[in-house]
Amino acid sequence: MKVLGLLAEYPAPEFERRAAAIRAAASPGTEVVIEVVKGNVFRGGMTDLHRALIAPVMTRAAIDAEARGFDAVVPYGTLDLGVEEARHAVAIPVVGPGRAAVHVAETLCDRFAIVCYDAAHVAMFTKLVRTWRVVADVTGIHAVGVEVTAMAEARDHLRERFIEEAVRAIDEGAQVIVPLGMTMVPVTFPAADLAREIGVPVLDPLAIAMRLAETLAVTGVTNSRAAYPYASLDSEPAER
């Protein structure tokens, strides 16, 4: 089993933290290869424009991965960068941590809350939960108010804000917390550690995505052409 973890461009120390988390998320025996695509998502003020710009780059990387014999692709990040687009172009599973995590939450409880980085991410996830068809079960989308670029230096403050927002979400009826922001979980904090403190499950989107990718690959599941008709990035239409 060989899975490709795709990262956008990060400063060296930040890249190493994320690469280590990707490797740790896989099952023993799974070969994890980590590659970088051109594009910067390590920024404040991330928007849907930045998501759109990186999608074709992620798609080309998935096409290349399939040609090189990879069994699945997991793009890093809970915004699921390029996942929908890449599924049109390859047969191998392309698994987004964001969508995977919210649907695992659906199997564990009736109502769950999302904790994310900042107001810009609240805006994006408000749209995405509609696309993922879980909006009715989301009690709220809570921002810790810490930009991703500041989290390594604000670890204590980040933990305090995460706990505050998670507790508020539980008071509002959430039964599970889904961190949509992997710099929080698992890169900075283990999900189980936070769960012990707040008293309800906290999910690890990266581990969920990686193990789901492995399961889909080992059971021979490919992308549905009813849901994702084949499309080429080339100028000429193609059939597959």
C-alpha positions, 0 to 999 in steps of 0.5 A, spaced: 500 500 500 502 506 497 499 513 499 501 520 497 500 525 502 500 532 498 502 538 501 502 546 499 508 550 500 510 551 507 517 554 511 521 548 512 520 548 520 512 548 518 513 543 513 517 538 517 511 538 523 506 537 517 510 531 514 511 528 521 503 528 522 502 525 515 507 519 516 504 518 523 497 518 521 498 511 517 497 504 519 504 500 520 506 497 513 503 503 509 508 506 505 507 514 505 510 519 500 510 526 501 510 531 496 509 538 495 505 542 490 506 549 488 502 554 492 501 557 499 496 556 503 500 558 510 497 565 510 492 569 514 486 571 510 485 564 506 479 565 501 475 560 496 480 564 491 486 561 494 482 554 494 480 555 487 487 557 484 491 550 488 485 545 485 488 544 478 495 543 481 493 538 486 489 535 480 495 534 476 499 531 482 493 526 483 494 524 476 501 523 476 501 519 482 496 514 479 501 514 473 506 512 478 502 507 481 500 510 488 494 507 491 490 513 494 492 520 495 490 525 501 491 532 500 493 535 507 488 540 510 481 540 512 479 545 506 480 539 502 484 542 497 483 539 490 479 533 492 473 534 488 476 536 482 482 531 482 476 525 483 474 527 476 481 525 473 483 519 477 480 512 479 484 512 485 481 514 492 482 522 493 480 523 500 479 530 503 480 530 511 475 535 512 469 531 509 471 525 512 472 527 519 465 531 519 462 524 516 465 520 522 462 525 526 455 523 523 456 516 525 458 518 532 453 523 535 447 527 533 450 534 533 457 536 533 461 542 532 466 545 528 472 549 531 477 552 526 482 558 525 479 564 524 473 568 521 475 567 514 475 559 515 468 560 518 466 563 512 469 557 508 466 552 512 459 555 512 459 553 505 462 547 505 458 544 510 452 545 505 456 541 500 458 536 505 450 535 506 451 535 514 449 542 515 443 540 519 447 537 524 452 542 526 451 546 532 456 551 530 462 553 527 467 556 532 473 560 531 479 560 536 481 567 533 489 565 531 491 565 524 495 559 522 502 562 521 502 564 529 500 558 532 507 555 533 509 561 537 502 561 541 501 554 543 498 555 550 494 561 548 491 556 542 490 551 547 486 555 551 482 558 546 480 551 543 478 549 550 474 555 551 470 554 544 469 547 545 466 547 552 462 553 549 460 548 543 458 543 548 454 547 552 450 549 546 449 541 544 455 539 541 456 531 542 463 531 538 468 536 536 471 536 529 477 540 529 477 543 522 484 545 522 490 540 522 495 545 525 491 545 531 489 537 531 494 533 530 500 537 528 500 541 535 495 537 540 493 530 540 485 529 539 485 524 545 489 529 549 483 535 548 478 530 549 480 528 556 480 535 558 473 537 555 469 530 556 467 529 549 470 526 543 475 530 539 476 527 532 483 527 528 481 529 521 488 527 518 488 520 521 481 519 519 482 521 512 489 516 511 485 510 514 479 511 510 484 512 504 487 505 506 480 502 506 478 504 500 484 502 496 485 495 499 477 494 498 478 496 491 473 502 491 474 507 485 471 514 484 464 513 482 463 516 475 456 517 476 458 522 481 465 524 478 464 524 470 471 523 467 474 530 465 481 531 463 485 537 464 488 538 457 484 542 452 481 536 448 475 532 451 477 525 453 473 519 455 475 514 460 
